């Protein structure tokens, strides 16, 4: 197994349940930690690994789809997208809203989804 990481990706997102949150974007920080089955012979070839550049593009596309009420929903959508790659066995996704409370660096959630063995 190998871990694939994306750390501290900050994107503008249309997210939140309150009226003031629906009027514009706010910064979210996204962290991914995927556990993937390692290719038996990587051979220095990109198609033999889970490509973190593709992951970042998938996350951007999900964030850009439109307004999402809950960080939990965003985290689940990202985790499910990560699990589309059959090599990914589990996806840990942390979403943090960065500008909610002046007294806190961030607020958010962390979820983990595991591939069904069926």
MARNU-273321 format. One record per residue (C-alpha): residue in one letter; y, z, x. Coordinates in nm, 4 decimals. Layout:
<recs>
@res = a	c2 = Y	c3 = Z	c1 = X
...
</recs>
This chain:
<recs>
@res = x	c2 = 0.0000	c3 = 0.0000	c1 = 0.0000
@res = x	c2 = 0.3591	c3 = -0.0541	c1 = 0.1024
@res = x	c2 = 0.6871	c3 = 0.0767	c1 = -0.0361
@res = x	c2 = 0.9675	c3 = -0.1665	c1 = -0.1093
@res = x	c2 = 1.3123	c3 = -0.0091	c1 = -0.1327
@res = x	c2 = 1.6533	c3 = -0.1042	c1 = -0.2668
@res = x	c2 = 1.9049	c3 = 0.1705	c1 = -0.1975
@res = x	c2 = 2.2477	c3 = 0.2360	c1 = -0.3443
@res = x	c2 = 2.3083	c3 = -0.0973	c1 = -0.5144
@res = x	c2 = 2.6411	c3 = -0.0529	c1 = -0.6956
@res = x	c2 = 2.7204	c3 = -0.2902	c1 = -0.9816
@res = x	c2 = 2.9707	c3 = -0.3020	c1 = -1.2663
@res = x	c2 = 2.7844	c3 = -0.2512	c1 = -1.5943
@res = x	c2 = 2.8690	c3 = -0.2527	c1 = -1.9604
@res = x	c2 = 2.6914	c3 = 0.0709	c1 = -2.0486
@res = x	c2 = 2.7450	c3 = 0.3761	c1 = -2.2653
@res = x	c2 = 2.7432	c3 = 0.5013	c1 = -2.6225
@res = x	c2 = 3.1061	c3 = 0.6125	c1 = -2.6484
@res = x	c2 = 3.3812	c3 = 0.3835	c1 = -2.7716
@res = x	c2 = 3.5766	c3 = 0.3975	c1 = -2.4444
@res = x	c2 = 3.2597	c3 = 0.2898	c1 = -2.2597
@res = x	c2 = 3.2235	c3 = -0.0158	c1 = -2.4814
@res = x	c2 = 3.5668	c3 = -0.1481	c1 = -2.3835
@res = x	c2 = 3.4847	c3 = -0.2428	c1 = -2.0258
@res = x	c2 = 3.2568	c3 = -0.1947	c1 = -1.7298
@res = x	c2 = 3.1779	c3 = 0.1104	c1 = -1.5219
@res = x	c2 = 3.0088	c3 = 0.1467	c1 = -1.1880
@res = x	c2 = 2.6392	c3 = 0.2263	c1 = -1.1740
@res = x	c2 = 2.4331	c3 = 0.2968	c1 = -0.8645
@res = x	c2 = 2.0756	c3 = 0.1694	c1 = -0.8738
@res = x	c2 = 1.7889	c3 = 0.2739	c1 = -0.6492
@res = x	c2 = 1.4399	c3 = 0.1240	c1 = -0.6566
@res = x	c2 = 1.1234	c3 = 0.2452	c1 = -0.4914
@res = x	c2 = 0.8239	c3 = 0.0231	c1 = -0.5566
@res = x	c2 = 0.4682	c3 = 0.0826	c1 = -0.4438
@res = x	c2 = 0.3025	c3 = -0.2533	c1 = -0.3868
@res = x	c2 = -0.0370	c3 = -0.3713	c1 = -0.2772
@res = x	c2 = -0.0044	c3 = -0.4933	c1 = 0.0772
@res = x	c2 = -0.1166	c3 = -0.8469	c1 = 0.1569
@res = x	c2 = -0.4165	c3 = -0.8380	c1 = 0.3944
@res = x	c2 = -0.2444	c3 = -1.0814	c1 = 0.6335
@res = x	c2 = 0.1332	c3 = -1.0904	c1 = 0.5956
@res = x	c2 = 0.1670	c3 = -1.3466	c1 = 0.8779
@res = x	c2 = 0.5454	c3 = -1.3091	c1 = 0.8798
@res = x	c2 = 0.5718	c3 = -1.5110	c1 = 0.5563
@res = x	c2 = 0.8057	c3 = -1.4145	c1 = 0.2752
@res = x	c2 = 0.5719	c3 = -1.5191	c1 = -0.0055
@res = x	c2 = 0.3205	c3 = -1.2583	c1 = 0.1171
@res = x	c2 = 0.5506	c3 = -0.9641	c1 = 0.0383
@res = x	c2 = 0.7552	c3 = -0.8364	c1 = -0.2551
@res = x	c2 = 1.0956	c3 = -0.9913	c1 = -0.1884
@res = x	c2 = 1.3766	c3 = -0.7372	c1 = -0.2202
@res = x	c2 = 1.6344	c3 = -1.0182	c1 = -0.2517
@res = x	c2 = 1.4535	c3 = -1.1341	c1 = -0.5668
@res = x	c2 = 1.4531	c3 = -0.7748	c1 = -0.6944
@res = x	c2 = 1.8292	c3 = -0.7455	c1 = -0.6486
@res = x	c2 = 1.8837	c3 = -1.0740	c1 = -0.8340
@res = x	c2 = 1.6607	c3 = -0.9533	c1 = -1.1203
@res = x	c2 = 1.8581	c3 = -0.6299	c1 = -1.1443
@res = x	c2 = 2.1888	c3 = -0.8197	c1 = -1.1479
@res = x	c2 = 2.0597	c3 = -1.0470	c1 = -1.4243
@res = x	c2 = 1.9490	c3 = -0.7501	c1 = -1.6370
@res = x	c2 = 2.2838	c3 = -0.5730	c1 = -1.5906
@res = x	c2 = 2.4688	c3 = -0.8962	c1 = -1.6763
@res = x	c2 = 2.2761	c3 = -0.9522	c1 = -2.0036
@res = x	c2 = 2.5305	c3 = -0.7505	c1 = -2.1996
@res = x	c2 = 2.6119	c3 = -0.4026	c1 = -2.3230
@res = x	c2 = 2.3401	c3 = -0.1365	c1 = -2.3019
@res = x	c2 = 2.3867	c3 = 0.2016	c1 = -2.4670
@res = x	c2 = 2.1661	c3 = 0.4204	c1 = -2.2474
@res = x	c2 = 2.0930	c3 = 0.4455	c1 = -1.8754
@res = x	c2 = 1.7349	c3 = 0.5186	c1 = -1.9807
@res = x	c2 = 1.7137	c3 = 0.1753	c1 = -2.1432
@res = x	c2 = 1.8550	c3 = 0.0049	c1 = -1.8337
@res = x	c2 = 1.6115	c3 = 0.1902	c1 = -1.6077
@res = x	c2 = 1.3144	c3 = 0.0940	c1 = -1.8256
@res = x	c2 = 1.4151	c3 = -0.2735	c1 = -1.8366
@res = x	c2 = 1.4450	c3 = -0.2825	c1 = -1.4591
@res = x	c2 = 1.1109	c3 = -0.1062	c1 = -1.4098
@res = x	c2 = 0.9351	c3 = -0.3452	c1 = -1.6477
@res = x	c2 = 1.0848	c3 = -0.6437	c1 = -1.4630
@res = x	c2 = 0.9557	c3 = -0.5042	c1 = -1.1325
@res = x	c2 = 0.6039	c3 = -0.4694	c1 = -1.2747
@res = x	c2 = 0.5905	c3 = -0.8414	c1 = -1.3606
@res = x	c2 = 0.4897	c3 = -0.8962	c1 = -0.9972
@res = x	c2 = 0.1165	c3 = -0.8122	c1 = -1.0057
@res = x	c2 = 0.1375	c3 = -0.6627	c1 = -0.6551
@res = x	c2 = 0.3709	c3 = -0.3866	c1 = -0.7775
@res = x	c2 = 0.1632	c3 = -0.0851	c1 = -0.8799
@res = x	c2 = 0.4501	c3 = 0.1492	c1 = -0.9652
@res = x	c2 = 0.8262	c3 = 0.1322	c1 = -0.9947
@res = x	c2 = 1.0593	c3 = 0.4282	c1 = -0.9579
@res = x	c2 = 1.4093	c3 = 0.3464	c1 = -1.0825
@res = x	c2 = 1.7143	c3 = 0.5701	c1 = -1.0553
@res = x	c2 = 2.0326	c3 = 0.4790	c1 = -1.2433
@res = x	c2 = 2.3508	c3 = 0.6778	c1 = -1.1883
@res = x	c2 = 2.6868	c3 = 0.6368	c1 = -1.3596
@res = x	c2 = 2.9462	c3 = 0.7082	c1 = -1.0931
@res = x	c2 = 3.2700	c3 = 0.7664	c1 = -1.2821
@res = x	c2 = 3.1812	c3 = 0.9924	c1 = -1.5753
@res = x	c2 = 3.2936	c3 = 1.3373	c1 = -1.4590
@res = x	c2 = 3.5503	c3 = 1.3975	c1 = -1.1854
@res = x	c2 = 3.3596	c3 = 1.7123	c1 = -1.0835
@res = x	c2 = 3.0311	c3 = 1.5249	c1 = -1.0263
@res = x	c2 = 2.9411	c3 = 1.2442	c1 = -0.7890
@res = x	c2 = 2.7155	c3 = 1.0936	c1 = -1.0538
@res = x	c2 = 2.5051	c3 = 1.1467	c1 = -1.3650
@res = x	c2 = 2.1939	c3 = 0.9555	c1 = -1.4568
@res = x	c2 = 1.8185	c3 = 0.9328	c1 = -1.4820
@res = x	c2 = 1.5164	c3 = 0.8529	c1 = -1.2738
@res = x	c2 = 1.2027	c3 = 0.7082	c1 = -1.4292
@res = x	c2 = 0.8700	c3 = 0.5933	c1 = -1.2951
@res = x	c2 = 0.6460	c3 = 0.3333	c1 = -1.4527
@res = x	c2 = 0.2896	c3 = 0.2687	c1 = -1.3390
@res = x	c2 = 0.0869	c3 = -0.0456	c1 = -1.3946
@res = x	c2 = -0.1847	c3 = -0.0095	c1 = -1.6563
@res = x	c2 = -0.5282	c3 = -0.0466	c1 = -1.5032
@res = x	c2 = -0.6544	c3 = -0.2407	c1 = -1.8074
</recs>
